[in-house]
Amino acid sequence: MIKAYTEIVDFIASGTTPEAVACFTASAEAKNRVAELISREKRSELSSDERTELDHYIEVEHIMRLAKAKARKIVGT
């Protein structure tokens, strides 16, 4: 299984433009995985690896939100 945050990391690593950053959205698969992890967290059912995965996703998502805000300023949207 691909970690939920991997596609964001791959997106950044592949090189991009401010426009692409501003428009980036996670795939349905990644969104579903994060929703599953959050649901399991609420029921106290996360393994330590899943907790780490969710924590990494939250960190990377925060960075993407900051990058998207900066990119929107650059492209003027």
N, C-alpha and C positions, 0 to 999 in steps of 0.2 A: 504494500500500500504506500502510495506517495504521501508524504507529510503535507498537511494543509498549507504550510508556509512555503513549500518548495517552489510553487509556480511564481510566487512574488520574487523570490530570490533569483530564479531563472530569468524572469522578466528584466530585472535590474542588471543582471550579469550579461545579458545579450546585447546591451547597449540600447539606447532608446532616445526619444526626443521629448521635449516638454509637453508637446501635444499628446503623445502616447501615454505619458505618465498621468496627465490630467484625465484621460479617458479610461485608464485601466480599471477593470473590475475583475474580481476573482471568478473562477469558473463555478458552475453549479456544483460540481463535485467537491471543490474546496469549501464552498459555503455549506454544503450538506455535512461535510466532515466536521467543520467547526461547530455547527449546530448540534451534531451528535455528541461531540466532546463537552460542550456546555451543558447539554441535557444530562449526560452521565456525571458531570461534576456536581450538578445540583442534587443528584441522588447519591453522591459520595461513592461513585463506582469507577473512578478513574484509576488506572494503574499509574505507577510513577513515570513510565515512558509516555503515556498519554498526557499526563500533567505537564511534562516537559514540552511535549508537542504543542499543547494549548498555550503555554507560556511563551514559547517562541513565536507562535502565530500572532499573539497579542502584541509582542514587541515589534515584529516586522510590520504588522498592520498599522501600528502607531507611526512608524517611520514612513510608511507609504502615505498616510494621511498628511503628514508634514510635507512630504515631497509633492503630493498633489496640490496642496495649497500654494506652494512655491511655484510649481509649474503653471498653475492658473494665473498667477501674477505675471509670469514671463510671457504667456501667450495672450494675456489681456482678456480672459473670460471670467 
